Amino acid sequence: MLPWTQSAQAGRDNDTLEVAFPRDVTTVDGMYTSRRENDILGLLTDDALFYVDPNLLKAVPLAARSYDLIDDLTLNITIRDDVYFHDGSLMTVDDVIYSLNWAKDPKSKSRQRVRLANWIEGVSQTGPHQIQLKMKHPYPLAMFDLSYYVKMRKSGHYER
């Protein structure tokens, strides 16, 4: 630690961690910002289907349990059955489909919309905990995009 810096201290009595950023935090929703401060907090509060393991440099399941690339245009994803939102409700396949569809919907006005709409054709449920994602064309960065640009939201979240 440098002599003029101070380490972050968690308040053990109230289970609180205080941090400071050089700019205001406008949102923790990565769909609507690219500011680093917001992104850092968003990674602490939201999960995606996958994350990129920094040691392996590849996408590994996070809110997903597993995945299988069926062909160049079809990705089957099994969703974990033990992921909960902040309000205590269980994440469902409907929530995952909603999140993926919202991410590419023109109504979303998301910063990531064009990127995702360029390659995601559609998403459908194929089982109690399974979805199938169809691509418009082969896209080698699909797993990267699913790790960074689509956070899971409860169905109907953005309409509320």
C-alpha positions in Angstrom: 0.0 0.0 0.0 1.3 3.4 -0.9 1.8 5.8 2.1 -0.8 8.3 0.8 -3.5 5.8 0.1 -6.0 4.3 2.4 -7.3 0.7 2.2 -11.0 0.0 1.9 -12.5 -1.1 5.2 -15.6 -3.2 5.6 -17.7 -2.2 8.6 -18.1 -5.5 10.4 -20.8 -4.1 12.7 -23.2 -3.2 9.8 -21.7 -5.4 7.0 -21.0 -2.3 4.9 -18.1 -1.6 2.5 -17.6 2.1 1.6 -15.9 2.9 -1.7 -15.2 6.1 -3.6 -15.2 6.8 -7.4 -13.9 9.9 -9.2 -17.3 10.4 -11.0 -21.0 10.0 -10.1 -22.5 6.5 -10.6 -25.4 7.0 -12.9 -26.6 3.4 -13.2 -25.3 -0.1 -12.4 -27.1 -1.5 -15.5 -24.4 -2.2 -18.1 -27.1 -2.1 -20.8 -27.2 1.7 -20.4 -23.6 2.8 -19.6 -20.0 2.2 -20.5 -18.5 4.1 -17.6 -16.0 2.0 -15.7 -17.3 2.9 -12.3 -20.8 1.8 -13.2 -19.5 -1.4 -14.8 -17.6 -2.3 -11.7 -20.7 -2.0 -9.5 -22.8 -3.7 -12.1 -20.5 -6.7 -12.0 -21.1 -6.9 -8.2 -24.9 -6.8 -8.4 -25.8 -8.6 -11.7 -25.0 -12.0 -13.2 -24.8 -13.0 -16.8 -25.2 -16.5 -18.2 -21.4 -16.8 -18.4 -18.3 -15.1 -17.3 -14.8 -15.0 -18.9 -12.4 -16.9 -16.6 -9.3 -14.6 -16.5 -6.9 -17.6 -16.2 -8.5 -19.7 -19.0 -9.6 -16.7 -21.1 -12.8 -18.5 -22.1 -16.4 -18.3 -21.1 -17.6 -20.6 -18.3 -21.1 -21.0 -17.0 -22.3 -18.6 -14.3 -26.2 -18.3 -14.3 -26.1 -21.1 -16.9 -25.3 -24.7 -15.8 -24.0 -25.8 -19.2 -24.1 -25.2 -22.9 -23.7 -27.0 -26.1 -22.9 -25.6 -29.5 -25.1 -27.7 -31.8 -24.0 -26.3 -35.0 -22.6 -22.9 -36.3 -26.0 -21.2 -35.7 -27.5 -23.0 -32.7 -26.5 -22.8 -29.0 -28.4 -24.8 -26.4 -28.1 -23.5 -22.8 -29.2 -25.2 -19.6 -30.1 -22.7 -16.9 -29.2 -23.2 -13.3 -32.2 -23.9 -11.0 -30.7 -22.2 -8.0 -30.1 -18.6 -9.0 -32.1 -15.9 -7.2 -32.7 -12.2 -7.8 -32.2 -9.6 -5.1 -35.8 -9.8 -4.1 -35.5 -13.5 -3.4 -37.4 -14.7 -6.4 -36.0 -17.6 -8.4 -34.6 -16.9 -11.9 -36.5 -18.8 -14.5 -36.2 -19.6 -18.2 -38.7 -16.9 -18.9 -36.4 -14.3 -17.2 -33.5 -15.5 -19.4 -35.5 -15.3 -22.6 -36.8 -11.8 -21.6 -33.3 -10.6 -20.8 -31.9 -11.8 -24.2 -34.8 -10.4 -26.1 -34.8 -7.1 -24.4 -31.0 -6.8 -25.1 -31.7 -6.8 -28.8 -35.0 -5.0 -28.9 -35.0 -1.6 -30.6 -37.4 -0.4 -27.8 -34.6 -1.0 -25.3 -32.4 1.8 -26.7 -29.5 -0.2 -25.0 -25.9 0.7 -25.8 -25.4 -3.0 -26.6 -28.6 -3.4 -28.8 -27.0 -3.1 -32.2 -24.1 -5.4 -31.3 -26.5 -8.1 -30.1 -29.3 -7.7 -32.7 -26.6 -8.1 -35.3 -26.1 -11.8 -34.5 -29.0 -13.0 -32.3 -31.9 -14.4 -34.4 -34.1 -15.6 -31.6 -34.4 -17.4 -28.3 -36.9 -20.2 -27.4 -37.5 -22.5 -24.5 -36.7 -26.1 -25.2 -37.2 -27.7 -21.7 -37.9 -26.8 -18.1 -34.4 -25.3 -17.7 -33.2 -25.1 -21.3 -33.2 -22.5 -24.0 -32.1 -22.5 -27.6 -30.4 -19.4 -29.0 -30.4 -19.2 -32.8 -27.8 -17.0 -34.5 -28.3 -15.1 -37.8 -24.8 -16.1 -38.9 -21.8 -17.8 -37.3 -20.4 -15.5 -34.6 -17.2 -16.4 -32.8 -17.7 -13.8 -30.1 -21.1 -15.1 -29.0 -20.0 -16.4 -25.6 -18.0 -13.2 -25.0 -21.1 -11.1 -25.7 -23.3 -13.4 -23.4 -20.7 -12.9 -20.7 -20.4 -9.1 -20.8 -23.4 -7.5 -22.5 -26.5 -9.3 -21.3 -27.2 -9.3 -17.5 -30.2 -11.3 -16.2 -33.4 -9.4 -15.4 -36.8 -10.5 -14.1 -39.3 -10.8 -16.9 -41.0 -7.4 -17.3 -38.3 -5.5 -15.4 -37.8 -2.8 -17.9 -41.5 -2.1 -18.4 -42.0 -1.4 -14.7 
